[in-house]
Amino acid sequence: MASATQQTTTIRKRKRAGKGAKRKAQLRSQGSTKSQAELFGDE
């Protein structure tokens, strides 16, 4: 059986990875930089 510290570390690690999963997925697929058109209203 794992030690209490190891269990706690694993739990916290997995919680951190899961938090903001929707936002992280959106950043991966869409990126975080707005396009030139969005920034300056180019046509």
C-alpha positions, -999 to 999 in steps of 0.1 A, spaced: 0 0 0 12 35 -8 22 59 19 -2 87 29 21 113 14 23 95 -19 -15 92 -20 -20 128 -12 6 139 -39 -11 118 -65 -45 131 -57 -34 167 -58 -15 162 -91 -45 147 -107 -68 174 -94 -45 201 -108 -44 184 -142 -82 182 -143 -90 217 -132 -96 240 -162 -98 210 -185 -123 227 -208 -102 259 -210 -70 239 -216 -87 219 -244 -99 251 -260 -64 266 -259 -50 235 -275 -75 235 -303 -79 272 -309 -48 288 -295 -46 318 -273 -36 345 -299 -64 363 -317 -62 366 -354 -52 398 -372 -87 403 -384 -101 399 -349 -76 424 -335 -78 451 -361 -111 445 -379 -94 438 -412 -115 426 -441 
